[in-house]
Amino acid sequence: MSSSEPIMASSGQRSLRGPAVWSVVLILGLGGWIGALIVGDPHRAWRALLINFLYFTPLASGMVTWSAVIMAARGAAMEPMKRSGLIGVAFAPVSLVMFVALWFGRSYWAGWMHYEGLSQGFWLDDTFVFARDGIALVILWALAAIFVSRLRRGRPKVLAAWLAFTYCAVFSLVAFDLVMALDPLWFSTLFGGYFFISGMYIAISAWTISAIFQRPPADEEHRRDFGKLIVAFSLLTTYMMFSQLIPIWYGNLPHEVRFVVPRLRLSPWRWFSLFLVLTVYLGPLVLLLGRRWKGSIPYLTAIAMLVLVGMWVERWWLVTPTLSDRVTLGLTELSITAASLAALILCAGTFSRRMPPEFPEEGRES
């Protein structure tokens, strides 16, 4: 046996160890969630699934959309990083399975089903809600898959712009139907914009980590670019939330106070609101202010992880106060979150190993 063979065997063992560990996490997480569904609180279990669908679907599809945005905007400096964002498309089957599962548990979490005589009428018929959102999600994931396929042939630019537009439209619809309609007496025309912008914020944080851990990893200049994008979208997300709150205050809009009061005035929800302000809304502006900080691998990774954790809490914060008077954050929520994360990593890893190391330039067939 040559000296290189033990090294190759060791490398192969390490490459198999990661998927094995995440497979165990997936099984245990699903088992914990199913156990909570059967012998625990089914309302809480289905609510946890909704939260993770609203978190991981914009994250995964947003990673692909970021690659499309960079391409459509002719961001040549970030072109080498697009490969690490495309892995998000592999989450499509899991996302659609989660959505279909939510249909079966809709009576436990779909708030609009428990109101009568709503002014929205047929628009909030549960079959119509899931039909239009399901079609929208299939179109989004299909465009993402076609975009990745065309990227291999060097002809994706026109489709890149359409994918970015579709992402904004689909998650505006999802925000109205699956978040705002949880309390059908509350409505905000700005909420759709907030939801897809915050989804892109989650996605750029995930893309940052993916680019840092890819082979070869992002260099210092690219890391600084990722840090700048995280800061920019933290401010844009903050602005979109503030743009909803300030009209409620100066316009004295009582129907919109339903969203604000429990989250900003009542304990313990207001402490979670303060946590979000300090971490995901204004935190990156301070924590990534220095140029050297943005270029540091450990520091940038830690801040991106902080944003990802904080934005999961933000999705929980959007849903839970509407459907529950109690703070429900424990094993039920963490189990399905761990399962969703494991599914994302396993799908992304499998897809990444099958991707070509390079893509042809636009206009040139591979």
Secondary structure, 3 states (H helix, E strand, C coil): CCCHHHHHHHHHHHHHHHHHHHHHHHHHHHHHHHHHHHHCCHHHHHHHHHHHHHHHHHHHHHHHHHHHHHHHCCCHHHHHHHHHHHHHHHHHHHHHHHHHHHHHCHHHHCHHHHCCCCCCHHHHCHHHHHHHHHHHHHHHHHHHHHHHHHHCCCCCHHHHHHHHHHHHHHHHHHHHHHCHHHCCCCCCCCHHHHHHHHHHHHHHHHHHHHHHHCCCCCCHHHHHHHHHHHHHHHHHHHHHHHHHHHHHHHHCCHHHHHHHHHHHCCCCHHHHHHHHHHHHHCHHHHHCCCHHHHHCHHHHHHHHHHHHHHHHHHHHHHHHHHHCCCCCCCHHHHHHHHHHHHHHHHHHHHHHHHCCCCCCCCCCCC
